[in-house]
Amino acid sequence: MSSRALGPRLRGRRNECAALDRLVENVRAGQSRVLVLRGEAGVGKTALLEYLQGRASGCRIARAAGVESEMELPFAGLHQLCAPMLHRLGHLPGPQSDALGAAFGLREGDAPDRFLVGLAVLSLLSDVAEEYPLVCVVDDAQWLDRASAQALAFVTRRLVAESVAVVFAVRESGDEQDLTSLPELLIHGLADPDARALLASVITGPLDERVRDRIVAETRGNPLALLELPRGLTPAELAGGFGLPDAPALLGRIEESFGRRLTPLPSATRLLLLVAAAEPVGDPVLVWRAAERLGVGVEAAGAAAGLVEFGGRVRFRHPLVRSAVYRSAPAEARHRVHQALAEATDPGLDPDRRAWHRAHATAALDEDVAAELERSAGRAQARGGLAAAAAFLQRAAELTPEPTRRARRTLAAARSKHQAGAPDTALDLLAMAEAGPLDNLQRARAELLRAQVTFAVNRGRDAPPLLLAAAKRLEPLDATLARETYLDAFSAALFAGRLARGGGVREVAEAVLAADWGDSTRRSPLACDLLLDGLAVLTTQGYAAAATTLKRALRAFRDEPMSDEDTLRWLWLACRIARALGDDASWDELTDRQVQLARKAGALSLLPIALIERFGVQLFVGDLDAAASLVAEAEAVVEATGSQLAPQGAIALAAWRGREAEASALIQASRQDVERRGEGLWLIATEWASAVLFNGLGRYEEALAAAEQAAEDPHELGLSTWVPTEIIEAAVRSGDRERAAGPLRRLQEISRASGTDWALGVEARSRALLSEGEAAERLYLEAIERLGRTRIRVALARAHLLYGEWLRRQHQRVDAREQLRIAYQLYSSMGMEGFAERARRELLATGETVRKRSVTTRGELTAQEMQIARLAKNGLSNPEIGARLFISARTVQYHLGKVFTKLAISSRGQLDRVLPSEPTTAQAE
């Protein structure tokens, strides 16, 4: 298509238009497409968006545009895009419909998780696209409010098989970090021939060729600059060029050109333009209502032609016209206009925009306006607009005349910024609050907030000492909050492990025990207090002293009522206590509850941690496919939210499968970042997984070295029951039995305090390795009997394997074959290839012929396909699977189609036949 056929606004844009044409063809063909048009102001991005909309015949169009003055109003941009579709809210799953309704203020409810809102938008767009292909265009995306930008970024990264296109236009220097890594089309200035032709279209009279070339070079082919800068200038004035050294100067000069066009306008027209520039929604009723309050009539609009359109929506020719109008106006005029807009805004229908206009109308300190902004912050927080709440509070603090109240509001703004995921701004506001007249409790809360920001940014070595210090400071001021902070300090110390620099587990425990809590301490919920006391005693005095309290804590978590918020906050520690005590029943129940609660609440910051804890249960149950599914889900959440989580699950899974190369690659890929952040928990988990890997492969000296490294942190919860067993086995098989003595004593302490079949069975198995004759056999049989009553199939399989190896060395080949055959069958069915091969080698040594097993069906599916297949097999619908995995129902159907093809089946009902069943309890077969 020629430049002439495209029209003057798209002169020289043949390639860009062709790319947009291909995008429309793809969407019509049922494919998803995302594109960011990036370029400087005036380069033609909006014209390209209009071209796209004109070419998308047969498609539904959804539009939104960022407005600079509306950046602090939560979900404003998203509401623009979704408003025409909201009658379809009833088509969404309940939690998604509720989240989006609350975000848009359509219904009451708790503040929705921002990623649950994103999932709701994904489902809504997918639902619309079931009828017609959908093209979403978002202009000036650099000015989207943060909540909208995050939701749309989430959507674009989860589109797979929907007939949906999302195209953003964003300025080259826009601070839109949420759109990074999306496919981009850079929009440059026009090539010289097209730029000269466009310039010639607006220059009347002759123009020296050298002057023309200079103007083209200085504007760098920017179409808006070529059209606007020469306006009203004579050839003589143009002869000197524009003197534009860089892009910012170019934008400033374009805005200045628009400003020159304002000067000769009547004062009433300039005031009307200012009202339109200060009103971000473009609502003509509101604009004219405010204008009437200022004494401006409709006749003032005539002189504004070419700069703004007053139609169904007030639209400026270009955002630079809006900014030129607003910035060139005197401060007194801006204040008057915002006051008029505030008075024209219905306080019942839109109280937050009214408060925002009042704030901009106020030059001096004003408690009345500050209080209104504080109320707006509360409403924004209830809708999930955390960034908006922080902005309202920050402005409220700036307008507060009384210093104590100003410091309190600044502290609240800092807390909201932290919750909104803006740690740097939160710390800046925190410093401002601390400079004010805070009381002792407020200063302690400020110290706690600083620690919480640090822990949220980096679950490594920096947070533990800060949380510990905050807890100590809170002790005499708020005992309940102090105890909660000590539990947070325990969590942080466990994450940091041996890499902690102060605030380690023992230090936290000693501080808890040294505190004078008194009799008046309000201890609620009971489970948390028992957990804190038990952790402190466990760390300082050992399992025997702490077991009774910790068991009471676990019973309380299982049986006593507790709010979902408290349960989610502390259940991770309770789960680790359950596995540290070898209480497989509590571990199973509590990890499942933690995952379900996190999913229900949309607590996506906690969900990956909950999933990895649940992964541990499935790993020990021996359902490695279910474990892999949980890892894939955790990775999907991490990818969707942009959070950081070391791949502990993937490493452990590779190790248990006996895949050394895969495990080593994962370890090396993440070690540097993890050590830099100071996440010692990752080191322990990785060393333990390596010990399991090498024991399975029969490389016992390497297993011993890895396990002893993991045992260097004596206060790690959860692995303490498992690491000693790996040391004992590796030491005995390496011929260095003395190195097993200490780990056996620790294992005995744990198992005697626990009293569970899992702990006692593992202890019996380990003692058997160090025993001889009838004593050894009796212990192996005890281990098999006890572990057979638990869910822990991998521990049972190991007992059969070790007993079979012992029998073979006792020359009892027939009995050995029976035990080794059971071990081989269990390991093969679980996909633990390393241990299965070890059992196979032992069987061969008894004279039995054994062929290697392989499960080709599972190997053909990707991790995500296996995960979707298992969920479908368990009866979940496509929308339910999509909600679980942060994809649309359409994408679920797309993946199921691939699953059916690979497995040579045609329906969900056949999945039961081709997929392995999920074990529940660990019984020998």
N, C-alpha and C positions, 0 to 999 in steps of 0.2 A: 504494500500500500504506500502511495507517495505521500510526501509531507503535505502537498496541496489537498489531497483527499482527506487527510486527518484533520485539517483545519488549523488556523493560526496558533491556537493554544497548545497544540501537540506537534508543532513543527519540529522536525528532527527527532521524533520519538518513535520511529518505526520499530526498532528492536524491543523497546519497552512495551509497546502496544502488542507486539507479537507474543511476548512472554505472558501478558495478561490474557490474550486470546487462548493460549494453550492451557492456562489455568482454568478458564471457564470450561473448555472441552473436557479436561480431566474431571471436574466436578460433575458435569453432566453424565460422565461415564461411571459415576459412583465412587470416585476416589476423593480422598481428603487432601487439601492443599493449604499451606500456610506460607505467607510471604510478607516481608517487611520492606516497604519502600523507604529508603533512607537517603536524605539529601538536605541541603541547606534550605532555609526559608526562601520561597519564591522560585524554586527550581522547577516546579511543575508537578509536585506529588498529588495535590488535590485534583488537578486536571486529569491525571492518570486514573485516580479513583473514580472520577465521573465517567471517564471512558469505559472503565471496567463495568460500571453499573449499566451503562448503555448497551454493552455487548452481551450482558448476562440475561438474554431473553429466555423465558421458560424457567428462570430461577427466582426464588424468593430473595429479596434484598433486605438486609438489616443494617442499620447505620448507627454510628456513634461518633462523637468528636470530643476530644479533650478540650477543656477550657481552663486557662491558667488560674483564673480567680475561683474555680470550683474544685481545685485539687484537694482540698481538705474535707470535702463533703463525701462521706463513705458511700461507695457503690453508685455514685452519680452517673459515671460513664457506663457502667454495666446496665443500669436501669434504662438509659437511652436505648441500648442495643436490644434489650429483652422485652421492653414494654409492649410491643405489638404481639408478643408470644405468651403473655402471662395468663391468658385464658387456658393454656395447656398445663398449668401447674398441677392440676389433678392427675395428669398422666405420669407424674414422677413418683418414685418410691417415697413413702411418708417422710422419712428423715430429711431427704433432699428438698421436698416441697416445703417443709417447715423451715429449713435453713434459708432458702431463697426468699420465702415470704417474710421471714424475720429481717433479713438483710435489707429488703425494700420497704420495711415498715408496714407491710400488709397485714401482719398478725403479731400478736404478742408471743414472747418466748425468750428462752435464754439466748445469749449471744452465740451465734453459730460459728463453728470453726470455719476459717476462711477457705480451707481446702474442701470442706463439705459443700460450701457455696459453689466452688469451682466445679465439683462433680455434678451438682445440680444443673449448672449452666451447660455442661457437656451433655447431660441427658436431655435437656430441653432442646438444644440445637439439633441433637441426633433425632429427637422425636419430630421436629419440624421437617427435617430433611427426608423423613420417610415418605412425605407427600410430594415435595418438590426439592430439587437441589437448592442449597442455601449458600448465599454469598454474603459474608459479613465484612463491612468496611469500617475501619476506625481511623479517622483523621486526627492529626495532632496528638498522637498517642503519648508523646512526651509529657502531655499535660493531663493524662488520666489520673484520677485519684488512685492512691496506692492499692486500696482494696480491689478496685476494678482491674487494675493492671495485673495484680497477682492472680485473680480469678481467670482472666483471659489467657495469661501465660500458662496456667495450669491446663486450660482447655486445649490450647494449641499443641502442647506436648503429649496429649493423650489421644488426639484424633488419629485414627488408623484407617477405618473402613467406612466412614460416613461420607455422604455426598455434601460435604461442607468445606467451604473455603473461608479463611480468615485473612484479610489483608490489612496491614497497618501502614500508615504513613507517619514517619517520625523524623524529626530534625536531626541533622548530622551530629550535633553536639548535645542531643537530648539525653537527660539522665534517666533513661528507662531501663534500669538493670534487669527488670523482669523479662525483657524481650531479647536479651542477649542469647546467642547460640541458635536463634531461629533463622531459617533461610532468608537471605537478604537480596534485594536488587538495588544497587547503588545508582541513584539518579544524579548524574553529573550535569554540568552546564552544557549548553548547546555547542556543537562543533562550529568553527568559525563561519563557514558559509551560511548555515542556518541562523546564527546569531546576527550576521550582517543583514540578512534578509528581514529578520524581525525588527531590527533597529531601523531599517529603511522604511518600514511600515508606519512608524510614528514620528519620523523626522520630516518636517515640511521644509522644502528648500534644499539647496545644495549643501553637502558636507564634505570637507576635505578628507581624502582617503586615509591619510595618516591619523587624523583625529578619530575617524571611524574605527580604525584598527586599535587605537589606544583605548577607546571606550569598550570595545569588545573584550580586549585583554583585561581591563580593570574589573569589568563585571563578571569575568570568567564564564560568559555565556549564560548567566542567570536570566531567565526570561522576564521575571517580574522587574528586575533591575533595568533591563533593556527597555521595557515598556514604560516604567515610571520615572526613572531618573532624568530622562531628557525632557519630560513634560514641563512646558512653560519656559524653557531655556532657549535663548537665541543661538544660532551657529557660533557667534563670537564667544558667548558664555561657555559653550560646549568645547571650544578649542583648547582649553586648558585641561580637559579631562575632569575626572571626579576626585582624583587623589585618594584612592582606596587601597591601603596597604594590605589588608587581610579580610577574612570572612566576617568577623564581628563588625568591622568598619562598614562593610557592604550592607549588612542588615541594618545598622544604625542609619546609614544614608538612605536606604529605602524607606525606613520609618520616617525619617526626616522629610523625605519627599511627600509622603502622605500628610505629614504635619503642615507642609507649606500649602497644601490644598485646603486645609481647615481654616487658615488665617482669614481669607476673604469672606467666609461664610457668616451669615447673620448669627448673632449671639444666641438666639433661641434655637437655631439648628445645631450649633456647637453643644448647647446644653442637652438637647435631645440625643445627640450622638453619644454624649458622656453617659446619659442614663442607659442607653443600649449597651455601651461598653462595660458598664459596672454590673449589668444584670446577666449572669452567665448562662441562664437557661435559654434565652432567646424567646421568652414568653411575651408576645405583643400586648396582651391584656395588662400584664404587670408593668411593662414599659410605659404604656400610655397612661395607666393609673398614676404612676410616679411622676410622669411628665406633667400631668394635670395639676398635681400638688405644687409643682414648681412654676405653674403659670404658662406652660408651653402647650400650644395647640397643634392640631394635625397639619396645619399649613407649613409648619417648620420642616416637615419631612421632604418637601419638594426640592430644596436646595441640597439635600444629602444624596441625591441620585448619583449612582456610580460608586458610592462608598458603602452604602448599606441598603438592604432590601427589607421593607416592612410588609411581610406577607403572613402566611400561616405561622411562620417563625421568623424572628429577626436575625438576619444573616449579614455579617460584614463581608465585603469583597474578599478580604484576606485577613488572617489573624494580626498581621502587622498594622492594618488599619485600626483594629480594636486597640492594640497597644499604643499606637500613635495618639489616638483620641484620649486614652486614659492618662498616659504619661505627660502629655502636653498641657493637661488641665491643671490649674492651680489647686493646691491642697484644700483651700476653703471650698472650692466648687465640688471637689470629690466628696468632701464631708457632707455637703448639702444633698448631693445626689444619693449617697448611701442612706442618709436619713429618710429621704423621700421613698426610697425603695423599701426600707424597713417598715415605714408606716403603711405602704401599699401592700405588704405581704401579710397574708392571713396568719395570725399567731396560732390558730388552731390547726390549720392544714400544713403549715411549713414553719414551725417555730425555730428550727435550726438555721435556716437561711435568713430568717428575720434577725436572729441573734448575730449572725455573721455580718449582716449589713450594719447593724447597730455598732458592732465592734469597729468597723471601718469608718463609721461616721464620727467616732469619738477620738479626739486628739489628746484629751487629758485623762487622768486617772478617773475611773468611774466604777464604783462598787456595784451599782445596779446592773450595768452591762456585764461586768465580770461575773456576777451571780447568775445571770441568764446564760452566759457561755458555759458556766459550770454545769448547769442543768442540761444544756445541749450535749455536753460531753457524756453525761450519764445516759442520755438517749442513744447517742452514737455507739457507746460501749454495748448497750443492750442489743443493738443490731449487728454487732460484730465489727463495727468500724473503729478498730483500735487506733489506727493512725489519725483518724478524724478526732476521736476523743482526746488524743494527746495534743492535737493542734488547738482544739477549743480550750483545753486546760492551760496550754502555754500562753495563749492570748489573754485568757482570764487572769493569769498571774501577772502579765504585763500591765493590765489595767487596774490591778488591785492596789488601793492606796495604803491599806494597813499592812505593815511589814510582816507581821506574824502570819496573817492569812495569805499573803503573797508567797511566803516560803512554803506554806502547806500546799498551796495549789501547784507550785513548781515541783514539789516532791511528787504530787499525784500525777503531774504531766510526765515526769521522768519514769514513773511506774508504767504509765500507759505506753510510752515509747518503747520500753522494754518488752511489754506484752505484744506490741505491734511488730517486733523484730527489727528495731532500729537501735542497736546497742550504743553506737557512738553518740547519737543525739541524747539518748537516755543518760549517759554518763556526763555529758555537758550540762544538761538540766539538773542533774544530781549535784554537780559542783556548785551551781547557782543556788540551789536550795540550801546546801550546807553552809553557804556564806550568809544565810539569813538567820533570824532568831528562832531556831527550832528548839523545842524542849528535849529533855533527855530521851524520851521514848521515840520521838520523831528522829532524833539523831541515830538512835539504835536501828530504827527501821531503814534509814538511809544507808547505814553500813550494811544491813542485810540486803538491800536492793543492789548495792554494788557487788556483793558476793553472788547474788542470783544472776545478775547480768553476766558475770564472768563464767559461771557454771553453764549457763545457756549457750554462750559462745564457744566454750571449749571445755569438754568434760575431761580435763586433764589435771595437771599439777597445780594450776593457779588458784582454783576455787577452794580447795579444802581449808587452807589457813584462813581465808576470808570468812567462810561460813562458820568456822570454829570461833573466830574472834567475835562475829556478830552474835552467835549464840551466848557466849559469855557475857556480852554487854547487855543482852536482853534478860538475863536471869533475874535481876532484882526488879525489873520493870514490867515484864509480861512473861510469867513462867510458862504458860501454855505455848506461846509463840517461841520461847527459848527452846523448849523440848522438841517442837516441830523442826526448828532450825538445826538442832543436834542430829535429828534423823537425816535431814538433808546433808549435813556434814558427813555422816556415816556413808551415805550414798556416794558423795563426791570423793571421799577417801578410798572407797572400794574401786571406783573407776580409775583413780590415779595409781592405786597399788604402790609398788615399790618406787615409782617415779615421783611420788608426792614430795614436795619441799615444805615440810611442816604441815600440820593438820592431818597427820596420818591416822589410821584406824585406832591405834592404841592411845594416841594423844586425845582423840575425841572421847574414847571410853573413859579415860581417867578424869577428864573434865566433867562428864556426866556424873560419875560416882562422887566427885568432890563437891558438887553443887549442893547447896542447902535448899531443897525444894519445899520443906515445911509441910504442915498438915493441910494447909488451906489451898494447895495447888489444885486447880480444876483440871482433872485428867480425863479428857474426852477426845476421841473415843478410847475405850480401855485397851483395845488391841494395840494401838500405837504406843501407849505407855508401857505395856508389857514388852513390846518389841524393843523399845529403847533400852529399858532396864536389862533385858536379856542380852542384847548385843553388847552392852557395856561389861556385864559379868563374863560373857563368853570370851571377850577379847582379853580381859585381865586375869581371869581365873580358870578358864577352860570349859570344856563341854559338860563335865560332871556337875559343876556348880550352876551352869546356866540352863541345863536341859529342861528342868521343870518349868521355869518361867517362859522359855521359848515355846514349849509345847502348849502352854496356856495361851500364848499369843497366837499361835496357829489356829487353835480351837476358836478363839475369839474372831479371827479373820474369817473363819469358815461359818460360824454360827450366829454371831451377834450382828444386829443391824448397824449399818454404817453408811454414810452418804457416799454417792458415787464419786464425788470429788475427792474425799479422803481415801476411799478405797483405791482409786487410781494412783493417788500420790504415793501411797506406802506399800502397795501390793508387791512391787518389784523386790523390796527388801524381804518381805514375808516369803515370797517364792524362793529366794536364795537361802533363807533359813530352812525351808522345807527340804530342799535338796541337800543342804549341809548336814541335816539330821538323817538323811536317807529315808525320809517320810514320803514315799512315792505316791501314796493316796492324796495327801495334802498338796503335793507338788502338781499332780495332775489336775486336781480340782481348781487350785488357785491360779495356775497359769491359764487354764481355759477361761476362767472368769475374768482375768485381767484382759485377755484379748477381746472377749465379747464386750466388756465395758468400754474399752478404748474404741472399738468399732462403733458401738452405739453412740458414744459421746462425740465421735469425730475428733478424738484427741490424737491428731496425727503426729504430734511431737513425741508422744509416749508410745504410739502403736508399734513402731519398729522394735523398740526395746521389749515390749510385751511379746511380739512375735518371735523374737530370738530366744526369749526365755521359754516359750511354748515349744519352739524348735528343739530345745534340749530334751524335753519330755519325749517327743517323737523319735529323737535320735536314740534314746535309751530303750524306748519301747521296741525299736528295731524297724520302724516304719520310715525308711529313708526317703521314700517318695513323698510322704506327707511332710517330712522335714524339709525336703527340697522345695515343696510348694510354699511353705512358710517363709523360707529364705527369699524366694522369688517375690512374695507379697511384700516383705520388708524392703527389698530393693526397689520395688515399685513405689512405695511410700516415700522412701528417701529420694528417689529421682523426682517424684512429683513435688515434694516440698523443698528440695534443694538443701536438705539438712546433711549433716556429716555422721556417718556410722561406719566404723571399720568392719570389713567383711568377715567377722568372726564365724558366722554361720556357714558361709561358703567354704571357709578354710576347714572347719570341723567336718563338714560333709565330705569334702574331698579326702580328708585323712581317714575317715571311717570307711570310705569306699576303697581305700588302699591306693589312691591315685597320687603318687608322690609328685610327679611333675606338675600337676594341676595345683596341689596344695602349696608347693614351693613357689610357683609363679604368683599366686595370690598373696603369700606372705611377703615376698620381696616387693610387690607392687605397692603395698600399703605400709610397710614397716617405717619408712622415713617420716611420713606424715604423722603416724601414730606416736612415734617417739618424740617428734617435735612438739606435739600437743601434750605429751606426758600422760598418755592413756595406758597405765601399767596393766589394767585388766586385760587388755588385748594381748599383751606379752604373755601373761599367765595362760590365757586360753589357747594361744598359739603353741606355747611350749607343751601344754598338756595334749593338744591334738597331735603334735609331732610325736610325742611319746606313744600314743595309741597307734599312729601310723607305723612307726618302726617296730613296735611289738608285733603288729599284724604281719609285717613283712619278714619277721624273724631276725631283724638287725638290732639285737638287744643292747649292745653297747651304746649305740646312738639313742635308743629309747631311754636308757638309763640317764644319759647326759641331759636330754631334754626334760625328763620328768624331775630330775633334781633341780634344774633351773626353775621350773614351775613351783617347786616346794620352797623356794627361797622366801616367799611371802607367806608367813605363817597365819596371817589374819584374813586371807582370802576366803570368802564364803561361797559354798557351792561346789568348788572343785576340791575342797579339802578331803572329802570322802573318796575321791577318785584318784587323785595324784599318787597317794601312797601305794595304791594297788598296782599302778604302772611301775613304780620304783621297785616294789617287791618282786614282781614277775621278771623285770629286766635284770635286776641284780642276781636273782637265782639263776636265770638262764645264762648270764655272763660269767657265772662261777665266782661271784663276789657277794656271798650271802651276808657278810657283815654289814654291808650297806643297806640291807633290808631291815635290820633290827630296829632302828629308830622309827622309820615309817610304820612298822607293824605296831609299835607301842602307841603311836598317834591314832592309828586305825582302830585299835582296841579301845582307846579312850572314847572315840566317837561312837562306835557301835554299842558299847555298854551303856553309854548315856542315852543313845537313841532307842535301842531295844526293838527296832523294826527288822523285819525279815530281810529287807534289802541290805541294811548295814551289817547285820549279823551274818548274812549269807556271804557277803563279800569278804568279811573278816575270816570266816571259816575257810573260804577258798584260798585266801592269802596265807593263812597259817598252814594249810595243807602243803603249800609249796615249800615250806621250811621244815616239814615233818617227814618222818620215815615210817615205813611199814604200816601196821594196822591203824596207827594214829592218823597217818596221812589219808588212808582210805576212808576212815570214819568222817574226817573233816570234809573230804570231797563230797561224800554222800549227804552230809548235813547241808553243805552249800547248795547242792542241787535241789534238795527238798525245800529249803527256805526260799531260794530265788524262784523256784517254780510257783510259789504262792504270790509272787509280785507281778507287776506290769513290766519289769525290766528284763526283756528278752535277751538283750546283748550280754548282760551279766550272767544269765543262765547259760547262754551259748558258750561263754568263756569257761564257765565251770565244767561243762561237758568236754570242751577241748582240752583243758589242763588235766582233767581226770583221765581222758583217753591217752594223752601223751604219757602220763605217769604209768598207766597200765601197760602200755607198750614197752616202757623201759623196765617194767617188772616181768616182761616176757609173757604177759597175759593177752595174747593177740586177739583171741575171740572177743573177750570183754572189751578190749581197747577198740576193736572195730565198731562195736555197738555205740560207744560214747562218741567216737570220732565221726561216725555216720550222722548221728543226731546233730553234732556241732556243724558239720558240713552242710546239712540240709537247712539248718537255721540260718547260718551265715549266707548261704547262697540265696535263700528266699528273701533275705534282708538287703541283698546287694552289697554286702561287706566283702569285697573281692579279696582284699589282702588276707583277712582271717580265713576266708573260705579256701584260698589256695594253701594256707598253712595247714588247715585241717586235711586237705586233699593229699598234701605231701606225706602227712603222718599216716593216712590211710594206705597210701601206696607202699609205705614202709612196712605195713602189716601184711602185705601181699595181696591186698584187694585192688581190683581194677576200677578206677574212677574216672569218668569223663568230666571235663569242665562244663559247667552249666552257663548258659547265657540267656538273658531275658531280652530278646530282640524287640518285642513289642514296645517296651518302655524306652528302649534306646532310640527308637525312631522319632519320638516326640521331643520337642524342645521343652525347657523347664516351664515356660508359660503355658504351652499346650497341655502338658501333663497336669498342671495346676487347674486349668479350666476343666479338663476332662474329669478330674477327681471331684470338683465341686458340682459339676453336672450330674455325675454318678450319685452324689449324695443328695440330689433332689433340688438343688438351688436353681431358680429360674435365671434366664439371661440377665434381666435387670439386677437381680440379687448378686450374681457373679460379678457384673460390671461394677456395682457399688463396692464389692469387696476388693477388687483389683484396680479401681480408679480408671476404668475404661467404660465405654458406652456399651449398651446391650447389642448394638449393631456390630461392634468389634468382637464381642463374645461370640456371636453367631458366625462371624468370619473365621475365627480360630477353630470353632467346633467343626466347621466344614472341612478344615484341613485335618483335624483329628480323625474325623470319620473316614476320610480318604486314606490316611496312613494306616488306620487299623482295619480297613476293609469292612466297615460296618455302615449302617444307614440310619441309626436312631440312637437316642440316649439310652433306651432300654437295654441295648446291647453292650453298653459300657461295663456293666456288671460282669459280663462274661470275659471280657478281654483285659480288664484292669485287675491287679491283685487286690485282695481284700485287705482291710485295715485291721491289724491286730489290736486287741483290747487288753487282755491279760497275758502274762508270759507263762504259758503252760508247755511243757515238753510234749513232743508228739511221738 
